[in-house]
Amino acid sequence: MSLIGRRVKILVATDPNQVGLSGELVLERSKTLLLESHGRRLTIQKLGTVIELAGTGRGEVIRGDDILGRVEERIARDAS
């Protein structure tokens, strides 16, 4: 599952200033997410972070610890 282009909200973060931020995920790296929020790009650590996917209608929550690693490897692992 690719998260790029999805709208998210930060529910839990190691940096308390990031809790409550929302925006569009524009880039995913092995250990970080790049969030565009109000015209700014913010780097969010995956480790220790919990995000909520907007627009799913289910309040889908993802733990950053569960998506550590390269996107390509995660997609291949999920497919098998």
C-alpha positions in Angstrom: 0.0 0.0 0.0 1.4 3.3 -1.0 0.7 6.3 1.3 2.0 9.0 -1.1 -0.8 11.4 -2.1 -2.9 10.4 0.9 -4.2 13.0 3.4 -3.1 12.1 7.0 -3.3 13.4 10.5 -0.5 12.8 13.1 -2.1 11.2 16.2 1.1 10.3 18.2 4.6 11.5 17.6 8.0 11.5 19.4 8.0 15.3 18.7 5.0 16.7 20.6 4.9 19.7 18.2 3.9 17.3 15.4 0.8 15.9 17.1 -2.4 17.1 15.4 -0.6 18.1 12.2 -2.4 17.1 9.0 -1.6 17.3 5.3 -0.7 15.4 2.3 2.1 12.8 2.3 4.4 13.8 -0.6 7.3 11.4 -0.1 8.1 8.3 1.9 11.6 7.2 2.8 12.7 4.2 4.8 12.6 6.0 8.2 10.7 9.2 7.5 7.6 10.7 5.9 7.5 14.1 4.1 4.2 15.9 4.9 3.0 19.0 3.1 0.9 21.1 5.5 -0.2 24.7 4.9 2.5 25.2 2.2 5.3 23.8 4.4 7.1 20.5 4.1 7.7 18.7 7.3 9.8 15.6 7.9 8.1 13.2 10.3 9.9 10.2 11.8 8.1 6.9 11.3 9.4 5.4 14.5 7.1 6.2 17.4 4.5 7.9 15.2 0.8 7.0 14.6 -1.1 8.4 11.7 -4.7 8.4 10.7 -5.6 8.2 7.0 -8.2 10.7 6.0 -10.9 10.0 3.5 -11.1 6.3 4.1 -14.4 6.6 6.0 -13.1 4.0 8.5 -10.6 6.1 10.5 -7.8 3.8 9.4 -4.8 4.1 11.7 -1.2 3.1 10.9 1.7 2.8 13.2 4.9 4.2 11.8 6.8 1.3 13.4 4.9 -1.0 11.1 5.9 0.8 7.9 9.6 1.2 8.6 11.7 0.3 5.6 11.6 1.0 1.9 8.2 1.3 0.2 9.2 -1.2 -2.5 10.2 -3.8 0.1 7.0 -3.3 2.1 4.8 -3.6 -1.0 6.6 -6.8 -2.1 6.3 -8.2 1.4 2.6 -7.4 1.7 1.9 -9.0 -1.8 3.5 -12.4 -0.8 
